[in-house]
Amino acid sequence: MSGEEEENAAELKIGDEFLKAKCLMNCEVAVILEHKYEQLQQMSDDPLNQVSQ
C-alpha cells in the first residue's frame, strides 16, 4: 500500500472516487443507510441524547 487508508464501506471509509461519483449502486446505498440507521439507534439508546419534556 502507498500509505493511504484502505477503503472500507462497512466503516464508511471511502475514497475520492466514491465521493465524486454521480450515482451509486443499490448495494452501496444500502451499506450507507444501514450504517446511518445503526448510528441513529445508538443515539436513541443513549440517555444523554434524550430530549427533556
Buried (B, 14 or more C-beta within 10 A) or exposed (E): EEEEEEEEBEEEEBEEEEEEEEEEEEEBEEBBEEBEEEEEEEEEEEEEEEEEE
